Amino acid sequence: MRKIPPLAAVRVFEAAARHENFTAAARELGMTQAAVSHQIRLLETYLGQQLFRRERQRVVLTDTARRVASRIGKGLDMIEAAFAEMRVDDDSTLTISTTPTFANAWLAWRIGRFQMRYPDMAVRLMMQEGLADLAGDGVDVAVRLGRGSWPDLATHRLIEQDFTPMCSPGFLAAQGGRIRPGDLLRLPLISPHDPSWTCWLQEAGLMQPGEAALQGVRMDSQANEGHAAMAGQGVAMLTPFFWQQDMADRRLVQLFPQVSSLGAAYWIVYPEHRRRTPKIRRFSEWLQAEIGVSAKPGQP
């Protein structure tokens, strides 16, 4: 039976020894400096000896640790090379997790362009409201809605989740061709329980903080809300970016100039330590470029 120290701690030690700097090791590994220090302490306890000396706000390898550090690095290189052979199939498939709204309202209409650019790469698109486990679920990259604060993940901001009331041209015509902001309080609203409605109505001076939410049909995603609005079911609070083509084709009408936001945004995220993985880098660069094109007026 092999007597090997915890491999997570060994990996941290190798990076810290190579840099002789816990902060640099943490940055490379996508960890916090405190997590690096913890792993080093675990390894020192396991070995029963000190690996680093703390000198004037810096760390210095002990003589014994310096002698073995390069050998440990070579051992990890051999492990990496062995597993690289197993990743050949993995590199040919990109698994993306995203919200139903981002997928149905935008990404699904464009992912074919990425596939055409990289025809040798298969793409698997998973739609889920909850946060995907980028380690346990076999997900390579995700598009998440939030404020960008996810530990150990690289994040790139894509678009702000702003919103404004929209409806179908037919619904608007049925209201006499014009809807005023105050009319929203009596019209059928789609998912009025959503905080975006409260935010927009308060900024429009139509609702005071603490007032009870309005009643109406409740749906589980903005994608479904937008389609219900197109079907003439009422007024939905929608993000203009997702519905540009539907507005251009007169399936939806933006009722007012006011666009509000709760501060959330859509982000592309992936494990920090996989930043240089070719398939992740290609998709991230493509997605950010495609978002930039779509954000320009008149672009589908």
Secondary structure, DSSP 8 states (H G I E B T S, - for coil): ------HHHHHHHHHHHHHT-HHHHHHHHT--HHHHHHHHHHHHHHHTS--EEEETTEEEE-HHHHHHHHHHHHHHHHHHHHHHHHTTTGGGEEEEEE-HHHHHHTGGGTHHHHHHHSTTSEEEEEE-SS---TTTT--SEEEEEESS--TTEEEEEEEEEEEEEEE-HHHHHHTTS---GGGGGTS-EESTTSHHHHHHHHHTTS--TT------B--S-HHHHHHHHHTTS-EEEE-GGGGHHHHHTTS-EE--S--EEEEEEEEEEEEGGGTT-HHHHHHHHHHHHHHHHHTSTT--
